[in-house]
Amino acid sequence: MIDYRIVENEIYTGKIGSLVSMLEHTRAVTIDEVTNLTQKELDYLVDSSSNSIGALLHHIAAIEFVHQVISFEERDLNESEFMKWKTSLELGDKARSEKKNKPVSYYLHELSEVRENTLKQLKSKHDSWLFEEHKWPNDVPYNNYYLWFHVMEDEINHRGQIRSIKRLLLNDK
């Protein structure tokens, strides 16, 4: 059952607990949206330049992984991490050919594995960590709070795409 409240969680400090509540709500709605999809539905392409639902789900996991590395380890992806996630981060032609023929359980497992690490790492953080500032290579500042807001923002955006694809699937049946 999806919880429609943003609440603090006693396992985490105040603001981090609220952030976790938002991350978990966002994920619960995404999972609810895709749990019963077939492999054919996960692989469906609206046209030759669109992304499948499966590719979008793997992209959501990839974005969260990247933000773990940036915020928790204060570094960029190493070569092996980049190679593992590159296709899902970039999407496009390669994702259309590689991110298919997998059941929904595969994507749910990937999302769960990445999220498990996020929650584990957030347990060791305090609210002040959210406001720690860093700079992108182009000298633009950001903080950890923004990074995790972006993880939710990206997932919600792609969930909208998933819903649109599902509506088109219904029309094609």
C-alpha positions in Angstrom: 0.0 0.0 0.0 1.3 3.4 -0.9 1.6 5.9 1.9 0.4 9.4 0.9 2.1 11.2 3.7 5.5 12.8 3.9 6.7 11.9 7.4 10.0 11.9 9.3 11.5 8.5 9.9 13.2 7.9 13.3 16.0 5.9 11.6 17.1 9.2 9.9 17.7 12.7 11.1 14.7 15.1 10.5 15.2 16.5 7.0 16.8 13.3 5.7 13.9 11.3 7.1 11.5 13.6 5.1 13.7 13.1 2.0 13.6 9.3 2.5 9.8 9.5 2.8 9.6 11.4 -0.5 12.0 9.1 -2.3 10.1 6.0 -1.1 6.7 7.5 -2.1 8.1 8.3 -5.5 9.4 4.8 -5.9 6.2 3.1 -4.6 4.1 5.0 -7.2 6.6 4.0 -10.0 6.5 0.4 -8.9 2.7 0.4 -8.7 2.7 1.8 -12.3 4.8 -1.0 -13.8 4.5 -4.1 -11.6 2.0 -6.0 -13.8 3.6 -5.1 -17.2 4.6 -7.9 -19.5 8.0 -8.2 -21.2 6.3 -7.2 -24.5 4.9 -4.0 -22.8 8.2 -3.2 -21.2 10.0 -3.5 -24.6 7.3 -1.6 -26.6 8.6 1.3 -28.6 6.2 4.1 -29.7 8.5 4.9 -32.6 12.1 4.4 -33.8 13.4 7.2 -31.6 11.5 6.5 -28.4 12.6 4.7 -25.2 10.9 1.6 -23.9 9.5 1.4 -20.4 12.2 -1.1 -19.5 14.9 1.3 -20.6 13.4 4.1 -18.7 13.2 2.0 -15.5 16.9 1.1 -15.9 17.7 4.8 -16.5 16.0 5.7 -13.2 18.2 3.2 -11.4 21.3 4.5 -13.3 20.6 8.1 -12.3 20.2 7.2 -8.6 23.5 5.2 -8.8 25.3 8.2 -10.3 24.0 10.5 -7.6 25.1 8.0 -4.9 28.6 8.2 -6.2 28.6 12.0 -6.5 27.0 12.7 -3.1 28.2 9.9 -0.9 31.7 9.3 -2.4 32.3 12.9 -3.7 33.6 11.6 -7.0 32.6 10.9 -10.6 32.0 7.4 -11.9 35.1 5.3 -12.5 35.6 3.6 -15.9 33.9 0.3 -14.9 30.9 2.0 -13.4 30.5 4.2 -16.4 30.7 1.2 -18.7 28.0 -0.6 -16.7 25.6 2.3 -16.6 26.5 4.2 -19.8 23.7 2.8 -22.0 21.0 3.4 -19.4 22.3 6.9 -18.7 22.4 8.0 -22.3 19.3 6.0 -23.6 18.8 6.3 -27.4 19.7 3.7 -30.0 22.0 1.5 -27.9 19.3 1.3 -25.1 16.7 0.4 -27.7 18.8 -2.6 -28.8 20.2 -3.7 -25.4 17.5 -2.9 -22.8 14.9 -5.4 -23.8 13.9 -9.1 -23.3 13.9 -8.7 -19.6 10.9 -9.3 -17.2 9.6 -6.7 -14.9 11.3 -8.5 -12.0 14.7 -7.6 -13.5 14.0 -3.9 -13.5 12.4 -4.0 -10.0 15.5 -5.8 -8.7 17.8 -3.2 -10.2 15.8 -0.4 -8.7 15.7 -2.2 -5.3 19.4 -2.9 -5.2 20.3 0.7 -5.9 17.7 2.1 -3.5 18.9 -0.3 -0.7 22.3 1.3 -0.9 20.8 4.8 -0.9 18.9 4.1 2.3 21.9 2.5 3.9 24.1 5.5 3.1 21.5 8.1 4.2 21.4 6.5 7.7 24.9 7.7 8.3 24.2 11.3 7.2 23.0 14.3 9.2 20.8 17.1 8.0 23.8 19.4 7.6 25.1 17.0 4.9 22.2 18.0 2.7 23.4 21.6 2.6 27.1 20.8 1.9 28.0 22.8 -1.2 30.2 21.6 -4.1 30.9 22.9 -7.6 30.4 21.3 -10.9 33.5 21.5 -13.3 32.0 24.6 -14.8 32.1 26.3 -11.4 28.3 26.2 -10.8 27.5 25.4 -7.2 25.1 22.6 -6.0 24.4 20.9 -2.8 23.5 17.3 -1.8 19.9 18.3 -1.2 19.6 19.3 -4.9 21.2 16.1 -6.1 18.5 14.0 -4.3 15.7 16.3 -5.4 17.0 15.7 -8.9 16.8 11.9 -8.4 13.1 12.3 -7.5 12.5 14.9 -10.3 14.0 12.6 -12.9 12.0 9.5 -11.7 8.8 11.5 -11.7 9.5 12.9 -15.2 10.2 9.4 -16.6 7.1 8.0 -14.8 5.1 10.5 -16.8 6.7 9.1 -20.0 5.9 5.5 -18.8 2.2 6.5 -18.3 2.1 8.0 -21.8 3.6 4.8 -23.3 1.0 2.7 -21.3 -1.8 4.8 -22.8 -0.4 4.3 -26.3 -0.1 0.5 -25.6 -3.8 0.4 -24.7 -4.7 2.1 -28.0 -2.5 -0.5 -29.9 -4.4 -3.5 -28.4 
